[in-house]
Amino acid sequence: MERILVPTDFSPQAESALKVAAQVAKKNNAEIYLLHIIDLPDYSNDLVISGNSAPAPPAILFMQQTHLKYEEYKDKDYLEGITVKETVSFEGMQKGVSDTCTNNDIDLIIMGSNGASGVKELFIGSNSEKIVRFSKIPVLVIKNECDLFNIKNFVYASSFEEEDKLTLLAAYNFSKEIDATFNLVWINTSSKFRTTHYIEHKMNSLLSTLPIEDYTLNIYNDETIEKGIMNFANTIKAGIIGMGTHGRTGISHFVNGSISEDMVNHAKRPVITFRIPAN
């Protein structure tokens, strides 16, 4: 892991994400890219996006203000010794994040959220879900300040389909990165009930093909997938939740399209998502 992207609106939630990014960067000698989306008036935005050689005055003002805020961040003790690069975009959250990831070969996105009421300011409403869904690289959503490398249990919910192999392996590698126990779970609901024999066979069949060891296998019964994931995480006192996403089509098979947003917005602990490759 060499490059970490932290989208920021300079809110406390965004700074919590930056502090976690600093932990990851120090362990991996990685660089942090800070991205701020500048929302210009429509006429100014048109000039900037069109490639006008002289940025509109509002753009210059906002860029100067953003640079000052970046400089304040760079003076923080927790960023000492870390290379932090400032970036801005005038083209909206989704394109700004996508372009920054592509242009800088980003390995991980870490972003802030204020929890049950959704993602704050620039991340409000559906923007958090959009980032989780369109991102081809892992997205770690942080609710509060936390010591990522002091987390003991990592819960990863899966339907254990063939297409889940790469995301399972990526999640396992992440658990090793933070030195947390890898707890795999199948959430069994009345609407999609499966027998224990069926679930165990499916779990073991897939895992037998992967270079994964030192994990726990769990089946948890609950009313809904979301409740099951969160209640199981509470039961084992997990510090982080993980899952795979299909991008724009939502979470893999057993999780419907709204679960990604629900988990990101409602779970009190950090949530990390991994993109399931298209067939």
N, C-alpha and C positions, 0 to 999 in steps of 0.2 A: 504494500500500500504506500504510494508515493505522493499522491495529490488528493486533497480533501476539499470539497466545495461546501461553503457555509453561506446560504442565502441569508441576508440580514436586512431588517428594517430598523435596526439599532434599538429594538425593544429589549426588556429584561429576558424574555423568552429566547430571543435570538442570541443574546449573550450567553445564556445557559448552554445553548448548542455550541457556541464558539469555545466555551470552556471544555466541553467534552471533546471537541475536535482537537484542542490543544493537547489533551491527554493522549489521544491516538497519534498525533503528529510527533510527540516527544518519544513515544515508544518505537515508532517506525522511521524516525528521521524524515518525516513527510512535510510537504509544503501545504499551506492553507490558502485557498482562494476565497476571498470575501466578495460576495456579489450583492450589489444593491440595485434594485429596479427603480429607475427614475420615471415617474409618471408626469409627463409634460402635458401642457394644454395641447389640444388637437393640432392646431396650426404649427406649433413648434415641433411637435412629434413628427409631422409630415416632412418638415425640412430636414430633420436629423436622419430619418430613415431613408430619405431620398438621396442621401449622400452629399448634400450641400456642403461645400468646402468651408463655409463659415457657419459654425453652430449658432443657432438662435440664442439671443441674450438669456432667456430663461434657462436654457440648457447649460450655459456657462455658469450661471449662478448656482444651479442645483448641483453641478459637478464640483464646484468649489466647496459648497456646504458638505457634500458627501466626503470629499477628501479630508476635510477637517475632522469629521467624525471617525474616519478610518485612522487618522493620526492619533486620536484619543485612544482607540482600541489598541493600537500598536504599542502604546506605552504601558499597557496592563502587565502586571508581574507574571501572570500565567502564560503570556505569550513570549516570554524571554527566551531567546535562543532559537525561535521558530521563524522560518521564512514565511511572511504573510504578504500576499499579493492582492491588491485591490482591483476590482473590476466593477463596471457599471453596464447596465443595459437600458435602452429606451423602448424595447420591443415587447414588454410584458413578461410576466413570470415564467410561463411555460417555455417560450422561445428563448428567453434570456438564460434560463437554467440549461436548456438543451444545447444551445450554442456554446456556452461556457464549458460544459462537460466535453463536448466534441472537440473544441479547439484546444483544450488543455489536457486531454486524456485523463479526466477525473476518475478516481477509483471509488470514491464514496461521497454521498451527499449527507450532511448532517444539518437538520433544520429544527427550529424551535416551535413549540406549540403551547398554548395555555390550557390544554386539556379539554374538559367536557363541553365547553362553550365554543370549541373550534379553534382554528389557528388565527392569531391576532394580526391586525393591521394589514400588511401586504399579503399575508397568508390567509386572510379571512375567507369564510365560505368554502368554496370548492377548490381553492388553489392547492391546499395540502393534498387532497385526493388526486388532483391532476398531476402533481409532481410524482406521487407514488405510482400512479398508473402509467404515465408516459416514460418514466425513467428506465433506461436499460441497465443502470447500475444500482447497487444497493442504496436504499434511503433509510437513514436512521433518524427517527423523530424523537426529540427530547422534550419532556414536559417540565422538568425541574432540574436544578443542578444535581449531578450525581457523579459518583466515582465509578466510571465504567469498568475499571480493572479491579474493583472490589465486589463485583456481582458474582454471586455463587451459583445461581441457577438460571439457565436460559431455556425458555419454553419455545419449541418450534411446532406449530400445528400444520398437519399435512394430510392429504388424502392418499398419499403413497401410490400415485400413478407413475407410469413409466416416464412421463414428461417431467416429473418432479425431481429426477435424479440430480441434475446440475444445481438446482436451488438447494436441495438437501445437502449436497456436498459443500456448497458455498456457506450455508448456515453453520454446518459443522466446523468448517475452517474458522469462521468468525468466533464460534464458541471457544476454540483453541486459542485464538488471538487474545481473547479477554480472560482466558483461563477459567471458564465457567462450565459446570456440568451441562451436557446437552440432553435435554429432556424432550423426547419426541412424543407427540400426543395426537390421537385420533379422537375427535369429538363425535360421539354417537347421540343422535337425536331421534325422537319418535317418528318424525317425518321421513327420515332416511336411516331407519334402524338397520343395523347389521349385527350378526351374531359375533360373539367373541372369537369363535373359531375362524370365521371369515376374515375378521380384522387382523388377527394375529398372523394368519397365513399371508395376507397381503403385505403387511409390514415386513415380515421376515423375508419374503420373496424378493422385495425391492432392495432391502438393506444388504442382502447377501451378495449383491452385485456391486456394492460400493465399498471403497476403502475407509470405512468408518468403524470406530471402536470406542469404548468408554462412553456409552450413552445409556439412557433408560427408555423403555417403551411403555407407553401408557394409553389406556382407553378411559375416557371420561364421559359419563352420561349427563346430559343437561337438556334444557328446553330448546335452546338455540345454540348455534355455533359460537356467536359472540359471547354469550353468557358462559358457555363451556370453557372457552379459552381463558377468559378472565378469572373464572372461579377456580380452574385448575391452577392457574398462575398464583392465585392467592393461597391455595392449599399447600403448594410446595415453596411458597415465599420466593417466587421467581423475581429477578430484578429486571428482566427484559423479555419481550415477546417477539417472535419472528414468524414470518409466513411468506409464501410465494405469491406472486401476482402474475396475471396474464396481460398486464398493461391495460389497455382500454377496455378489455373484456372483464376485468375484475379478478377476483381471487380464484385459485384453482378449484374446479369441480364442486367440492363439498361446501364451499363458501360462496354465497351469492354476491352479486356485484356491489352491494352497499357495505359489505363487511370491512373492506379496506378503509373506507372513510370512518366507519364506526369505531374500528379499533384504534386508528390514529387519533381520533378526536376524544374517545371516551376512556381508553385505558389510562390508568394513572402512571404507569411505568413506561420506560422507553419502548418503542416499537421499531423493528427493522424489517424491511421488505426486500425481497429478491425477485428479480424478473425471471419468469418461466419462459424459456426460449420458444419461439413460434415453431410449430411443426413444419 
